[in-house]
Amino acid sequence: MGLKADGCRRLFRYLNHPDQVARFQQLCGVQPVHTAPPPPQANGDCRPPAGDTANRSGATHRRGGDQPPSPHSDCGKKNGVACPPSCGDTPGSKVAEDEGAADPTTEKKKPRRRNSLNEEAGGTEFIIRNRLLYYLFSFGTELGNELFYITFFPFWLWNIDPYVGRRLIVIWVWVMYLGQCTKDIIRWPRPRSPPVVKVEIFYDSEYGMPSTHAMSGTAIPFSLFFLTVGRWQYPYAFGLLLASSWCILVCLSRLYMGMHSILDVIAGVLYSILILIIFHPALDIIDNFNLTYKYAPLFIISLHLGMGLFSFTLDTWSTSRGDTAEILGTGAGIACASHFNHMFGILPDPPLDALPFSPPVISVNLITRAFLRFAVGVIVLLLTRAVLKACTIPLACKIFRIPCTDIRQARKRMEVELPYRYMTYGMVGFVALFLVPSLFNYLNLS
């Protein structure tokens, strides 16, 4: 037993080591501009090189190992604590500025995105030696970002199958909520940089274990597969291959972006599978409750709001808190809309004897109507989001007497972020499944 336990610990250390991520990045053509970086440090750590004698007190870092203290002692220790712009800038560590410039297959890049609420630095440059893989994995990581959710879910609800869409969103809410909360409970840092290259830094203030991208990249495609197989006519092997390819692309993209270790990704996949095993059999009960129970909207709003309050008490501010509130708000809005749709006969479920569905014949008229539905619906959703955002932030600041002169700082406060995110995205979800389909009926676009 002792040998087995020791072997498991070594395996976990190997899978969690940043060198494995760095090797994968190098294999895929990602190369840091700095070839002589300072010693590896914790994520976001701004300490100078070990040779700087001004910082050798031998204090212990909060996340393990005897390391000298940083002049920015909070940097990288808690999610939401960002580094000053000087982080990682060590004179004399750069290679020639024109390295790779003569090679037309290489391209210098900066990290893909920066969170507007974070004060973290923009990140150091790196060289891309394989543009195809860069764009492929950039697409893969977008499959777990807000832009994908706000386009994919409405498109599915409006143009393909609302029955599958609302059940898929139930799974997505629970997977993402449990994943975000688990991150803040375990509090494992993301891979150290260096040696890892941060190709993306938008979520760098969050913890890393488990990877919620890997969780959503597993839950969404495989839930779609299990919810549509037998309901729609398509080759079983094609659906399984598509779901597997989707999952693998998202998981590999998180390693490529330098956002997660191999262990983070594997844990995310396994955690998502466990949640699917528990919640998938209960989808009928949950969906029927949302549709038919008289006081379902009150229960739904209370449950999602309570879950949001619990998650907001975990640790300091980070992007995970806003994401959690958005996810819970969207789920509550969709569930409430499902209840009102059932009451008023909007988007009724087809009778069982109409199954399985055959994919429609692709025609110009079909594509045009789908595009019009999507365009009109997205415009309505963007307007709803803009109006609610403009109203809820100042209102929350006024109610809780929070200065509204610095909106960025105000949005980090729990009293502002919770009502803003929850109410805004709750209304977006409600409008997406209730008001927009009603508008389609009025415009003869159903």
C-alpha positions as MATLAB code, in Angstrom:
seq = 'MGLKADGCRRLFRYLNHPDQVARFQQLCGVQPVHTAPPPPQANGDCRPPAGDTANRSGATHRRGGDQPPSPHSDCGKKNGVACPPSCGDTPGSKVAEDEGAADPTTEKKKPRRRNSLNEEAGGTEFIIRNRLLYYLFSFGTELGNELFYITFFPFWLWNIDPYVGRRLIVIWVWVMYLGQCTKDIIRWPRPRSPPVVKVEIFYDSEYGMPSTHAMSGTAIPFSLFFLTVGRWQYPYAFGLLLASSWCILVCLSRLYMGMHSILDVIAGVLYSILILIIFHPALDIIDNFNLTYKYAPLFIISLHLGMGLFSFTLDTWSTSRGDTAEILGTGAGIACASHFNHMFGILPDPPLDALPFSPPVISVNLITRAFLRFAVGVIVLLLTRAVLKACTIPLACKIFRIPCTDIRQARKRMEVELPYRYMTYGMVGFVALFLVPSLFNYLNLS';
ca = [
       0.000    0.000    0.000;
       2.841    2.377    0.846;
       4.478    1.793   -2.542;
       1.168    2.380   -4.324;
       0.536    5.601   -2.422;
       4.050    6.815   -3.164;
       3.579    5.963   -6.842;
       0.306    7.898   -6.959;
       1.947   10.923   -5.365;
       4.757   10.841   -7.918;
       2.242   10.533  -10.735;
       0.218   13.472   -9.408;
       3.361   15.586   -9.056;
       4.360   14.690  -12.611;
       0.936   15.568  -14.055;
       0.784   18.797  -12.054;
       4.322   19.964  -12.888;
       4.498   23.070  -15.102;
       7.359   21.552  -17.119;
       4.888   19.152  -18.751;
       2.751   22.089  -19.894;
       5.820   23.949  -21.145;
       6.930   20.891  -23.140;
       3.493   20.606  -24.758;
       3.601   24.292  -25.680;
       7.062   23.923  -27.212;
       5.883   20.860  -29.134;
       3.034   22.971  -30.539;
       5.359   25.819  -31.529;
       4.949   28.264  -28.629;
       8.276   29.744  -27.598;
       8.901   32.456  -24.992;
      10.793   35.535  -26.103;
      12.891   35.332  -22.919;
      15.418   32.501  -23.061;
      17.073   33.310  -19.721;
      14.114   33.865  -17.381;
      14.248   34.182  -13.595;
      13.751   31.021  -11.533;
      10.247   29.451  -11.714;
       7.842   31.149   -9.333;
       4.247   30.818   -8.228;
       1.584   32.071  -10.580;
       1.618   35.866  -10.565;
       4.677   36.065   -8.295;
       6.696   39.239   -8.856;
       9.859   38.404   -6.928;
      13.219   39.338   -8.402;
      15.739   36.614   -9.283;
      17.107   34.490   -6.453;
      20.447   36.248   -6.744;
      19.004   39.500   -5.426;
      20.358   39.540   -1.880;
      17.835   42.127   -0.794;
      15.155   39.457   -0.646;
      16.598   36.444    1.155;
      14.759   36.214    4.441;
      13.851   32.541    3.932;
      10.167   32.993    4.672;
       7.803   30.285    3.553;
       5.341   30.921    0.748;
       1.708   30.207    1.516;
       1.389   27.571   -1.204;
       4.396   25.478   -0.365;
       8.180   25.468   -0.538;
      10.791   27.649    1.162;
      11.037   30.699   -1.035;
      12.250   34.243   -0.419;
       9.515   36.790    0.212;
       8.363   39.111   -2.493;
       8.184   42.884   -2.211;
       4.640   42.262   -3.434;
       3.882   39.586   -0.873;
       0.251   39.135   -1.855;
       1.000   38.794   -5.555;
      -0.146   35.413   -6.821;
      -1.198   34.146   -3.387;
      -4.895   34.842   -3.607;
      -7.060   34.926   -6.669;
      -7.922   38.506   -7.461;
      -4.567   39.868   -6.210;
      -2.829   41.095   -9.318;
       0.793   41.929  -10.028;
       2.087   45.383  -10.889;
       3.169   45.967  -14.466;
       6.824   45.324  -13.624;
       6.129   41.666  -12.837;
       8.604   39.400  -14.569;
      10.486   42.162  -16.391;
      14.104   41.283  -15.768;
      16.726   43.264  -17.656;
      19.105   41.272  -19.747;
      16.801   38.300  -20.135;
      15.515   39.075  -23.603;
      16.821   37.436  -26.703;
      17.323   39.516  -29.803;
      14.127   41.397  -30.599;
      14.153   40.171  -34.172;
      14.447   36.468  -33.336;
      12.332   34.554  -35.804;
      11.318   37.723  -37.621;
      12.947   36.526  -40.838;
      10.967   33.286  -40.734;
       7.556   33.876  -42.363;
       6.074   30.929  -40.428;
       6.694   32.616  -37.066;
       4.765   35.432  -35.463;
       5.196   37.403  -32.253;
       2.116   37.573  -30.074;
       0.948   39.075  -26.793;
      -1.428   37.188  -24.472;
      -4.824   36.892  -26.116;
      -7.087   38.698  -23.666;
      -6.889   40.766  -20.514;
      -9.680   41.129  -17.974;
     -10.780   44.765  -17.753;
     -11.423   44.449  -13.991;
      -7.932   43.146  -13.288;
      -4.897   45.293  -12.736;
      -2.568   42.564  -13.926;
       0.122   43.269  -16.472;
      -0.484   42.669  -20.144;
       1.922   39.725  -20.192;
       5.164   39.124  -22.054;
       5.531   38.406  -25.734;
       5.996   34.934  -27.135;
       6.692   33.483  -30.555;
       4.183   31.358  -32.480;
       5.873   28.904  -34.835;
       2.706   27.082  -35.882;
      -0.121   29.461  -36.726;
      -2.557   26.669  -37.574;
      -2.327   25.216  -34.066;
      -2.537   28.701  -32.551;
      -5.845   29.460  -34.273;
      -7.162   25.926  -33.712;
      -6.526   26.047  -29.959;
      -7.762   29.654  -29.770;
     -11.042   28.383  -31.204;
     -10.992   25.467  -28.755;
     -10.596   27.720  -25.725;
     -13.433   29.961  -26.970;
     -15.747   26.938  -26.716;
     -15.643   27.505  -22.956;
     -15.975   31.294  -22.892;
     -18.932   33.656  -22.526;
     -19.062   34.560  -26.228;
     -19.697   30.926  -27.106;
     -22.385   30.468  -24.461;
     -24.261   33.633  -25.411;
     -24.385   32.557  -29.060;
     -24.580   28.758  -28.968;
     -27.356   28.327  -26.397;
     -29.733   30.900  -27.952;
     -29.096   29.516  -31.438;
     -29.959   26.017  -30.235;
     -33.086   27.228  -28.413;
     -34.367   29.291  -31.360;
     -33.414   27.135  -34.328;
     -32.958   23.497  -33.333;
     -34.612   22.002  -30.229;
     -35.766   23.984  -27.146;
     -36.464   20.742  -25.260;
     -32.832   19.668  -25.517;
     -31.611   23.245  -25.003;
     -33.246   23.866  -21.640;
     -32.082   20.494  -20.276;
     -28.579   21.119  -21.558;
     -28.518   24.439  -19.692;
     -29.526   22.693  -16.442;
     -26.483   20.416  -16.778;
     -24.234   23.340  -17.741;
     -25.302   25.388  -14.693;
     -24.570   22.600  -12.217;
     -21.288   21.618  -13.853;
     -19.963   25.169  -13.951;
     -21.230   26.098  -10.492;
     -19.700   23.057   -8.814;
     -16.494   23.526  -10.770;
     -16.101   27.198   -9.803;
     -16.847   26.508   -6.142;
     -14.415   23.595   -6.080;
     -11.675   25.876   -7.408;
     -12.158   28.291   -4.527;
     -12.204   25.460   -1.996;
      -9.089   23.602   -3.230;
      -7.188   26.823   -4.096;
      -4.458   25.302   -6.245;
      -2.511   27.836   -8.318;
      -2.258   27.758  -12.072;
       0.982   26.561  -13.739;
       3.996   28.715  -12.930;
       5.254   31.168  -15.495;
       8.070   30.637  -16.361;
       8.506   27.934  -17.550;
       4.923   28.051  -18.855;
       4.045   30.701  -21.452;
       0.808   32.534  -20.678;
      -0.837   32.625  -24.090;
      -4.066   33.769  -22.390;
      -4.331   35.745  -19.132;
      -8.052   36.541  -18.904;
      -8.675   33.954  -16.160;
      -5.213   34.124  -14.599;
      -6.591   35.492  -11.293;
      -8.637   32.319  -10.731;
      -7.380   29.120   -9.212;
      -6.689   26.203  -11.509;
      -8.037   22.954  -10.040;
     -10.218   21.695  -11.660;
     -10.323   23.129  -15.169;
     -13.868   24.423  -15.709;
     -13.115   24.694  -19.436;
     -12.435   20.954  -19.429;
     -15.621   20.422  -17.418;
     -17.828   22.370  -19.825;
     -15.932   20.896  -22.795;
     -16.916   17.459  -21.522;
     -20.421   18.152  -20.234;
     -21.822   20.134  -23.179;
     -20.903   17.859  -26.128;
     -21.610   14.587  -24.335;
     -24.873   15.900  -22.869;
     -25.890   16.970  -26.363;
     -25.033   13.505  -27.604;
     -27.039   11.679  -24.925;
     -29.993   14.098  -25.192;
     -30.239   13.903  -28.988;
     -29.403   10.262  -29.707;
     -32.704    8.523  -30.399;
     -34.483   11.889  -30.570;
     -32.802   12.943  -33.811;
     -31.807   10.676  -36.672;
     -28.054   10.774  -37.209;
     -25.259    8.203  -37.166;
     -24.382    7.155  -33.634;
     -20.674    6.992  -34.458;
     -20.732   10.526  -35.899;
     -22.255   11.973  -32.734;
     -19.769   10.175  -30.490;
     -16.835   11.250  -32.659;
     -17.992   14.879  -32.671;
     -18.450   14.946  -28.870;
     -15.037   13.341  -28.310;
     -13.289   15.732  -30.725;
     -14.947   18.727  -29.047;
     -13.826   17.551  -25.606;
     -10.244   16.816  -26.678;
      -9.901   20.170  -28.458;
     -11.046   22.150  -25.417;
      -8.822   20.175  -23.029;
      -5.692   20.509  -25.166;
      -6.382   24.209  -25.686;
      -6.076   24.845  -21.931;
      -2.612   23.285  -21.915;
      -1.658   25.259  -25.021;
      -2.829   28.513  -23.421;
      -0.746   27.768  -20.313;
      -3.795   28.054  -18.081;
      -3.887   24.546  -16.604;
      -1.713   21.595  -15.746;
      -2.418   18.137  -17.121;
      -3.798   17.180  -13.697;
      -6.215   20.135  -13.729;
      -7.586   19.021  -17.096;
      -7.901   15.335  -16.201;
      -9.624   16.238  -12.922;
     -12.022   18.523  -14.806;
     -12.995   15.762  -17.238;
     -13.513   13.164  -14.496;
     -15.401   15.610  -12.273;
     -17.709   16.507  -15.155;
     -18.372   12.826  -15.887;
     -19.266   12.273  -12.221;
     -21.733   15.193  -12.300;
     -23.283   13.874  -15.520;
     -23.741   10.433  -13.972;
     -25.575   12.006  -11.013;
     -27.660   14.671  -12.767;
     -28.463   13.174  -16.160;
     -30.949   10.611  -14.772;
     -32.628   13.422  -12.782;
     -33.185   15.719  -15.782;
     -36.762   14.509  -16.315;
     -37.669   15.262  -12.692;
     -35.980   18.691  -12.747;
     -37.498   19.680  -16.088;
     -41.000   18.542  -15.141;
     -40.745   20.453  -11.849;
     -39.678   23.629  -13.656;
     -42.539   23.311  -16.136;
     -45.473   22.235  -13.999;
     -44.985   23.081  -10.310;
     -47.074   26.098   -9.368;
     -44.426   27.836   -7.287;
     -41.461   26.727   -9.388;
     -40.288   30.295  -10.289;
     -40.112   31.290   -6.613;
     -38.159   28.134   -5.749;
     -35.836   28.535   -8.751;
     -34.983   32.158   -7.959;
     -34.426   31.423   -4.261;
     -32.233   28.379   -4.959;
     -30.007   30.092   -7.522;
     -29.711   33.242   -5.434;
     -28.752   31.207   -2.356;
     -26.130   29.310   -4.347;
     -24.728   32.627   -5.548;
     -24.510   34.037   -2.035;
     -22.635   30.954   -0.865;
     -20.109   31.157   -3.688;
     -19.562   34.866   -3.048;
     -18.405   34.172    0.494;
     -15.480   32.091   -0.770;
     -12.083   33.833   -0.788;
     -11.374   37.222   -2.383;
     -12.574   38.676   -5.674;
     -11.732   36.888   -8.895;
     -13.294   36.353  -12.294;
     -14.853   33.131  -10.990;
     -17.311   35.090   -8.868;
     -18.747   37.089  -11.723;
     -18.848   33.988  -13.920;
     -20.676   32.049  -11.201;
     -23.286   34.786  -10.804;
     -23.780   34.967  -14.589;
     -24.224   31.208  -14.846;
     -26.700   31.043  -11.961;
     -28.632   34.042  -13.260;
     -28.849   32.569  -16.755;
     -29.978   29.218  -15.397;
     -32.667   30.827  -13.238;
     -33.917   32.940  -16.161;
     -34.112   29.967  -18.528;
     -35.878   27.792  -15.929;
     -38.451   30.513  -15.159;
     -39.016   31.108  -18.863;
     -39.635   27.383  -19.328;
     -42.370   27.555  -16.683;
     -44.120   30.502  -18.363;
     -43.754   28.932  -21.795;
     -45.575   25.864  -20.474;
     -48.316   28.065  -18.978;
     -48.923   30.041  -22.185;
     -48.266   27.290  -24.716;
     -45.116   28.859  -26.166;
     -42.597   26.440  -27.709;
     -44.609   23.324  -26.765;
     -42.797   20.006  -26.738;
     -43.723   17.789  -29.708;
     -45.684   14.589  -29.043;
     -43.648   11.441  -28.504;
     -45.093    9.781  -31.609;
     -43.379   12.475  -33.720;
     -39.964   11.149  -32.698;
     -37.337   10.654  -33.930;
     -36.843   13.859  -35.892;
     -35.131   13.900  -39.242;
     -32.675   16.717  -39.923;
     -34.351   19.248  -42.248;
     -33.263   19.671  -45.835;
     -30.851   22.592  -46.058;
     -32.321   25.329  -48.241;
     -31.887   29.051  -48.777;
     -35.203   29.741  -47.036;
     -34.201   27.646  -43.989;
     -30.823   29.372  -43.670;
     -32.374   32.818  -44.139;
     -35.025   32.308  -41.484;
     -32.499   30.829  -39.053;
     -30.188   33.783  -39.620;
     -33.022   36.285  -39.128;
     -34.121   34.590  -35.904;
     -30.577   34.590  -34.610;
     -29.885   38.204  -35.617;
     -33.140   39.567  -34.171;
     -32.758   37.507  -30.993;
     -29.149   38.526  -30.356;
     -29.991   42.197  -30.840;
     -32.777   41.883  -28.260;
     -30.444   40.085  -25.837;
     -27.683   42.684  -26.233;
     -30.171   45.506  -25.648;
     -31.522   43.719  -22.575;
     -28.023   43.238  -21.218;
     -27.053   46.865  -21.843;
     -30.192   48.280  -20.200;
     -29.978   46.021  -17.126;
     -26.274   46.725  -16.719;
     -26.842   50.470  -16.906;
     -29.607   50.263  -14.281;
     -28.430   47.665  -11.764;
     -24.868   48.901  -11.124;
     -25.787   52.507  -10.125;
     -28.847   51.247   -8.233;
     -26.793   48.750   -6.205;
     -24.171   51.418   -5.495;
     -26.896   53.770   -4.255;
     -28.632   51.175   -2.082;
     -25.417   49.989   -0.411;
     -23.823   53.465   -0.360;
     -20.829   52.447   -2.424;
     -18.961   55.207   -4.308;
     -19.777   54.965   -8.001;
     -16.926   57.184   -9.216;
     -14.752   54.130  -10.017;
     -17.079   51.617  -11.688;
     -14.325   49.026  -11.990;
     -13.734   48.942   -8.233;
     -17.446   49.133   -7.464;
     -18.129   46.069   -9.636;
     -15.702   44.050   -7.515;
     -17.831   44.567   -4.398;
     -20.136   41.690   -3.529;
     -23.058   44.060   -2.926;
     -22.777   45.330   -6.512;
     -21.551   42.283   -8.406;
     -24.186   39.866   -7.139;
     -27.308   41.885   -8.080;
     -25.722   43.201  -11.282;
     -24.643   39.830  -12.643;
     -27.570   37.839  -11.310;
     -30.349   40.216  -12.381;
     -28.796   41.106  -15.743;
     -28.123   37.566  -16.905;
     -31.276   36.257  -15.278;
     -33.266   38.662  -17.424;
     -31.165   37.761  -20.483;
     -32.016   34.086  -19.943;
     -35.718   34.854  -19.422;
     -35.889   37.039  -22.518;
     -34.044   34.434  -24.608;
     -36.553   31.656  -23.976;
     -39.805   33.548  -23.333;
     -39.930   37.005  -24.929;
     -37.816   36.345  -28.020;
     -39.887   33.306  -29.153;
     -43.011   35.421  -28.591;
     -41.447   38.092  -30.790;
     -40.738   35.451  -33.449;
     -44.420   34.520  -33.416;
     -45.364   38.172  -33.889;
     -42.883   38.610  -36.751;
     -43.881   35.278  -38.358;
     -40.360   33.918  -37.895;
     -41.288   30.835  -35.848;
];
